[in-house]
């Protein structure tokens, strides 16, 4: 119900804003922009595809997912038959049994979630989505009310959307291509901001679900992960840009190939029909990719209307006016558009980040902030549409506001870290 109201609100606000611009300010072509789009111009937030092209884009996204979904779900099927997922579930079980109390001990959903979180951590976006959808399908098996999100699904989705990432490689690459003096200097703020957002998501959902986070097991895992991230930061901070990118590629891609190898060897050891298991899993990946098309189309057209109507421009200008009137430092306002768009559109936020860097300078305060914001948040509404759509959940309960609240904590942390690291410039 919450998602339905938000979606309706997006469309109503966008059309009302467009009507005001048309009838009171003479922008008579705004309706055509919203339907058929406007010529691309990275310096203008409103120049994006209209709803017609957006529908085509949504279908193309899903078609593009078919191959990737088939690949990873095929290997997941082998791992399940070979018992690898159950083994992973037992390893992480003591911690997950505390924050996911409704999941039975050793259930495959635990292993699927671990695979998703690991892919996110390593920046493997193509792998994270299939693993995440598989996790949602496993959790749906335990869900007594199939059209309403369960507690476990909400906790998983909020942790996933907080986007804990080790190294934002793509952002570092963009900064390097724009001739940044030190392209890698934003990775520590990104890592810290995503970690804070992840902890915030866990705390918010735990409070709502009445989970005691002060249990020794939970504290031990959180402190252990914190220590591991600290050690990784100490190592990575001394690497050059080329060294950092090389290490990230070796770690992420090497680990992915190691997982494939381990799954195949495990299947051989268990003497299962590996290829048949792969094909059966791949069929499920195809079906899932097609099933999410209506949900993705619906969400993306609402986002498109908001952008082409100029609603984002109004919000950003309003921010600037308020903080200017308060006499506050307004340097962060120029980086805020990236944060506003990121929950709605990953590609749109990426374009806004590049636009901010080109307008204000890649090493400017606004340029660095936009990079940190791009690397420390996720496409919340896209995630909701795809993941809940994959399991036909219609009532998302409080998941939307919980994810947005965690995003807000991450954004505030990113802004504070940017001032801490780069505010003196």
N, C-alpha and C positions, 0 to 999 in steps of 0.2 A: 504493500500500500504506500509506503514512504517513497519508493522509487517511482511509482505511478504519479504521485503528486509532484515530485521534483521534475519528472519528464514533462508533465502537463504545464508546470510553471515555466520551464524553459521556453516552450513553444509560445505560450501566451505572452510572456514578457517580450520575447523577440518580435512578435508581430505587432504588439502595442508600440514598441519603440520605433519600428519601421513606419507605422501609420503616423506617428507624431512627426517623424522626419519628413515624410512625404507631404502631409497636408499642412503642416505649420512651418516647415523650413524649405519646402520646395524641392526636396530630393526625390523627384518623380521616378527615377530609375532604380530606386532601392529595392522595389519588389522584384524586378528582373534580376538584380544581383542575388537575391535570396533564392530564386528558383533556378536560374541557369548559371549563376556565378559571375565573377568579375575577373578581369585580367590579373595574373599573378604579379604581385609587387611586394617584396619582403619588407619594405619600409612601412607598409600600411597593414594593420592587423585585420581590417575588414575585407581584404582582397583574397578571397578563398573560393573554393568550389561551392556552387549552389546545391540545393537538395537533390536535384536530378543526378548530377555527377557524384554526389556523396553516396547515393544509393548504389551506383555502379562501383564506387571505391570499396564500399562495405562488402559487396559480393566478391570483388577481386581479392580483398584481404582474406576472406574465408576460403576461397579457392587456393590462394597461396599457402594457407595453413594445411591443406589436405595432405600434401607430401610430407611435411614436417611432422604432423600429427601421426600419420601412418608409420613413419620411421620410429619415433620414440615410443608410441604405444605398442608397436610390434616388439621392440626390445623389452618393454615392460611386461608383456605377456610371457615372454621367455623367462624373465626373472621371477614372475609369480609362480609359474609351473615348476621352476627349479628350486623354489623355496628361498630365493634371495631376498624378496621383500619381507618375508616373515623374519628372517635373520636380522635385517636392518631394523625392523620393528622392535625386536627384543633388545637390541643395543640401545636404542633411544627411548625405549618404553618407560623407564623409571621417571624421566622428565615429562614426557608427553602424557603419562597417566595422571599427572597432577594438573596440567593446564587443559587437558582434554579428558576430563573424568568420565565422559559418556562413551568413550571408545574402549571396547574390550581389550584386554591385554593380548598383544601379539597380532592384532588385526592388521591386515594389509594397508589400511588407510594411513597408518603411522609411517610405513616405509615410503608410500607415495608422497606424503607431505615432506619428508626429509629430502627426497630427490628434488622436489620443487624448490625448497629453501636453498639447497646446495646450488642449484642452477642459477637462482637469483643472485646468490652471493658471488658467484663467479662471472656474472654478467652474461650468462647463456640464455638470452631472451627466448630464442627459438625452442630451447629445451624446457624452459620454465613453464610455458603455457600448456604443452601436452601433459607434463607431470602434474601441474596444478589441476587441470580438468580431470585427470585420472583420480587425483585425490578427492575432488568434489564428488565424483561418481561413487567412489568407495564410501565416502561419508554419507551419501544419499541412501546407500543400502541400510545404514543404521538409523536413518531418519524416519520416525514413526508417522510424521505428517509430511507427505511428499511435496506438497506445494508451498511449504513454509520452511524457511531456513532454520536449521538446527543450531544449537549452541556451538557444537564443534565446527560446523561450516562457517559460522560467523567468526569464531576465533581464528580459524585457518585463513580466511579471506583477509581479515584485518592485518594479520601478521605478514601475509604475502604482499598486500598492497603497500605496506610500509617500506618495502623494497630494500632491505639491508644488502648493500653491495660493497665488495672489497675494493675494486678499482674501476672507476667510470672511464673505461678505455675510449669509448666513442667520443666523449666530451674532451678528453685530453687530445685526441687526434684532431678534432675540430679546432681547438685552441692552437695547436701546432700549425695547422694549415693556414691559420689567420696570423701567423708570425708572432705568437706570444713569446715574451722573453723567457718565461718559465711555465710551460704548459701544464706541468704536473703539480703546481703548487695548490691546486684546488682539491686534490684527492683526499687529503686528511679531513678538511671540513666536510666533504661529501660523506665520507665514511662515518664520521662522528654524528652527523645530522641524521643519517639513515638508521644508525644504531639507536639514537635517542627516540626517533619516530617508532621504531620497532618495540622498544621498551614501553613507550607511551601506549601503543596499540594493545600490548599485553595487559597493561595496568587498567586501561579503560574497559576492555572486555571482561577482565577478571573481576573488576568491581561490579559490573552489571550482572555477571553470572555468579557472584558471591564465591569466588575462588580465592583461597588464602595464598597469597604470593610469598608469604614469609616462611613457607615450608623449607626445610633444609635442602631438599633436592632442587627446588626451583632456584633458591639463592646460590647454591653451588654451581649449577649450570650457567646462570647469568654471569656470575663472577668469573667462571672459567672462560666463557666466551669473551668477556671484557678483557681478560688478561691476554688471550690469544690475539685479539685485535690489536692490543697495545704492542705486543711483540712484533706483529706484522708491520705495524706503522713504523716502528723503530728501524726495521730492515728496509722497508720500501722508501723511506724518506731519503735514504742515501743513494738511491739509484738515479741515473740520468733518465731523460725522457725515453730514449731508445731502450735503455735497460728495463724501465718500468713496463713498457709496451711488450717487450720480449718476454719478460717474466710472466705477465698476465696471459699472453697468448699460450705460452708453454703450460702454465698451470691449468687454465680453463680447458683448452682444446686437448691437452695431454690427459687430463682427468676424464674428459668425456670419452676418449678412445679407450682409456683404461676400464671405464665402466662397461663399455660394449664388450671388451675382451673378457672381463670377469663374468658377464652374463652368459656369453657363449660357452666359456669353459665350465661354468656352473651347470649349464644345460647338458653339456656332454657328460659331465660327471654323474648327473642324475639320470642320464640315458633317456631323455625325452626327445620327441620329434621337434627339433629346434625350428626348422623352417616352417613347419605347419603351425607351430605356436606363434611365430612371427606374423604369418599371414592372417591368422585369426585376430591377433591384436591390431594389425594394420587396418583390417576392415572396420573395427570400432573407431579408429582414428578418422577414417573417411566419414562415417556416419555422424560423428560428433562435429566435425568441421562444417558439415552441411546444416546440422540442426541449429547452430548458433546464428545463422544468417538473419532471421527475422529480428532477433534481439539486438544484433549489432546495427542493422539498418535503422531500427527505431531510435537507438541512442545517438548514432552519428548524425541523423538528420536534425535532431533537436540541437545538438552542438553546433552544426553548420548554421542554423537559423540564428543562434545567439551571436555567432561571429560575424556573419554577413550583415546583420541588422545594425551593427555598431554598438551593441550593448556593452561589450568589453571596453570599448573606448570610453564610454560614459563612466564605467566603474573606475577605470584607471585615472581619469581626469578628476573624478570625485575624490579619490585617495590623495592626489597631489594637492587639491584645494584645501582639504581638511588639515593635512599635516603642515602645509605652508601657513595656514591661519594660526596653528598652534605654535609656530616658531620652531618646529622640530627639524632635525636633520632629514632632508628629503632625498638624499642620495639613493636610498634603497628603493624609492618608488620606481625608478627607471628599470629596475630588475624585476619588479613584481609581476609584470605581464606574463612572464614565463611560468610563475607559480600559479597564476589564475587559470592559464590554459592547460597546464600539465594534467590536472585531474580529468580533463575533458578530451584532450587529444595529444598524444605523444609527438606526432609529426608536427602538429601546430606549435607545440611548445619548443620543439627543436628549432623550427623556423624563427620563432620569436627570440630565442636565445642568440641565434646567429645575427638577427637584425639588431639586437641590443649591442652585441659586440662590434658590429660594423658601424653603428651610429655613435657609440660612446667610446669605442676602443676596446680591444680584446683584453687589455690589462688594466682597464679602468675599474673603479669600484662596482659600477653597474654591470660591466661585462663579467667580472668574477662572480658577482652575486647571482647573475642569471645562470651561469654554469653550475654553481653549487645547487641552486634550486632545481635545475634540470636533473642533476644527479642524485638528489635526495628526496624525490617524491615519485609517485607512480600515477598512471592513468586510471584513477579511481573508478570513474563511471564506465570506462571500457572494460575494466576488470569485472565490475558488477554485472554488466550486460553479458559478457562472454561466459563467465563461470557459473552464474545462476542460470543463464540460458541453456547451458550444456546439460543441466539436470532438471530443467523445467520448474525451477523454484520461482514462484510468483510473489510471495510475501517475504521480503528481505528483512523484516523486523527492524531492528535498530542498527543494522550493519552499515547503512549509508552514513548516518551521522557519526558513528564510531570511527569509521575510516576517515571521514573529513576532519574530525577532531584530531586524530593522530597526524594527518597531513598538516594541520594548522600548527601543531607542536613542532613538527619537522621544519616547517617554513620559518617559524620564529627562531628555532635553533640555528637554522642556516643563516638568517640575517644577523643574529648575534655573533656567530662564528666569523662571518665576513667582516664585521666591525672589529672583532678581536684580532684577526689575522691581517686584515688589509685596511682597517679604518684609518690608519695613520697616513696612508698614501694620498 
